[in-house]
């Protein structure tokens, strides 16, 4: 059975700290791994990773994929209260040129205290 | 662009009632998806569509039906609502290559 496992499930840190969120996966087909941020409503896209070892960066957020060890990490440096959210990791298992949906982990609930 | 829109935002149903959750996108995406999200859980795929007239089951399709008569619209139908269908429902669309774009969600309670 395909699965995506995120850890930790919840994390409380102080403003200014650096956090690392983990995502491991076991899937029959792999096309890409995606990270989303979910505040009160819809998930919003952060990164899509397809190749090992290439870091994607956006401001204080960065992510990298290891296709040999089947995991990805999402780093957030100098955290701010606005970073408080659920961070979702998802794997695109599509094959044959199709796009048959994402398999999500349970998410990491990150709380940044002032 | 409005992106992906969903109606209603909230709904309470009685057991056995039926309803349709509406989803519309204005990005001309061929691919559309319905997910449900239960508390403390990630999103699970219910149904998806790769284009008008084509739909397929996802991970948790039981109790739901979909149709795709146009590129823009992808309604989700609940025929006989059950308490197990209490959840937040998200519609998404995409090109099939890059990321999916999500709607704001519909919070459904079945009592």
Interface residues (C-beta under 8 A of the other chain):
Chain A: X4 X6 X9 X34 X36 X41 X42 X43 X44 X45 X48 X88 X90 X94 X98 X99 X100 X101 X102 X103 X104 X105 X106 X107
Chain B: X4 X31 X33 X35 X40 X41 X42 X43 X44 X45 X48 X50 X56 X58 X59 X90 X94 X95 X96 X97 X98 X99 X100 X101 X102 X103 X104 X105
